[in-house]
Amino acid sequence: MKRTIVSAAAAAIVLTGCSSNGSDGADAADGPEPSETPSSQPKTTTEEPPVEDALSLVEEWQPKLITLRDAGTAGVCDDATSVECGVRVLAILEAALELGEAIVDAGETDYPETAAEVSDVAAAGEGYVMAECMGNPAAPDSCASDVYSVILGPQAMHNALEMDHLNALG
């Protein structure tokens, strides 16, 4: 259901150029070595990959979210209908959609707080796009609240990602 909201926002924004960087290739299928030394191979467990995935997701996305939050655009969205604000909103939405895809790739159940924040940002972005706020001085008042929700998104997603990471560690 969360992916539906993210996908709807993606369609509304027309961000069809997003690609996933997940290379899920089967590299280990090349060699018949497991039959030779089965006792030297049992290093893989089901517990380690989710923690490593959580660490890599946190390590990858927290700096991006901080950079996006701190991008020197203070005051650019004082007018929620300005084109400059629209560019800022779209940049945040693109990042939220990419993070949403990374969460889905990593297993959505591992990041419930982050997935909820991504969904909230996507819903606000969808409202912004559907109300045709960008560059429209006659846009509805809802544009300001949608922009506010999107602009707060990088910090909210950062905090949620941290919370999910801490919860994954136990």
Secondary structure, DSSP 4 states (H G I P E B T S, - for coil): -HHHHHHHHHHHHT-TT---------GGGG--GGGT-GGG-TT--SSHHHHHHHHHHHHHHHHHHHHHHHSS-TTTTSSTTSHHHHHHHHHHHHHHHHHHHHHHHH-GGG-HHHHHHHHHHHHHHHHHHHTT-TT-TT--THHHHHHHHHHTHHHHHHHHHHHHHHHHH-
